[in-house]
């Protein structure tokens, strides 16, 4: 099962603009819109999976911590057993 990540046109335009500004400021190179879109597509396809997976790992860690906290809260609600 392969799910392709897609972005809205406004998000993609913002990412392209950020790439263009980065190339201009850090590399002293102009990057045209077409080239920036091409680079963005490459990054998303070839490198994006690393960021995506890390996001999943981070989300899993948060969820596991919340489940642990919930389990502790439920345990604290237990009533003591009294034997007579």
C-alpha positions in Angstrom: 0.0 0.0 0.0 1.7 3.2 -1.2 0.1 6.5 -0.3 1.4 9.5 -2.0 1.6 12.6 0.1 0.0 15.6 -1.6 -0.1 19.3 -0.7 -2.6 22.0 -1.4 -1.6 24.4 -4.2 -1.0 27.2 -1.7 1.2 25.0 0.5 3.2 23.9 -2.6 3.6 27.5 -3.8 4.9 28.5 -0.3 7.4 25.6 -0.3 8.6 26.6 -3.8 9.0 30.2 -2.7 11.0 29.0 0.4 13.3 27.0 -1.9 13.8 30.0 -4.2 14.6 32.3 -1.2 17.0 29.7 0.2 18.9 29.3 -3.0 19.1 33.1 -3.4 20.2 33.8 0.2 22.4 30.8 1.0 23.8 29.8 -2.4 23.7 33.1 -4.2 21.8 31.3 -7.0 18.5 32.1 -8.7 16.1 29.2 -8.9 13.3 29.5 -11.4 9.8 28.4 -10.4 9.9 25.3 -12.7 13.3 24.2 -11.3 12.1 24.8 -7.7 9.0 22.7 -8.3 11.1 20.0 -9.9 13.4 20.0 -6.9 10.5 20.0 -4.4 9.0 17.0 -6.2 12.4 15.2 -6.0 12.8 16.0 -2.3 9.2 14.9 -1.5 9.6 11.6 -3.4 13.2 10.6 -2.4 13.7 12.3 1.0 10.3 13.0 2.3 9.8 9.5 3.5 12.4 10.0 6.2 10.6 13.1 7.5 7.2 11.3 7.2 8.5 8.2 9.1 10.0 10.4 11.8 6.7 12.1 12.3 5.0 8.7 12.7 7.6 7.7 15.3 7.1 10.9 17.2 3.4 10.5 17.1 3.7 6.9 18.3 5.9 8.0 21.2 3.3 10.6 22.2 0.5 8.2 22.0 2.3 5.5 24.0 3.0 8.1 26.7 -0.6 9.2 26.8 -1.8 5.5 27.0 0.7 5.0 29.9 -0.7 8.1 31.7 -4.3 6.8 31.1 -3.4 3.4 32.5 -1.9 5.0 35.6 -5.0 7.2 36.1 -7.3 4.1 35.8 -5.2 2.2 38.2 -5.5 5.0 40.7 -9.3 4.8 40.5 -9.3 1.2 41.7 -10.9 0.6 45.0 -9.0 -1.4 47.6 -10.3 -4.9 48.2 -11.3 -5.4 51.8 -11.5 -8.9 53.1 -13.7 -9.5 56.2 
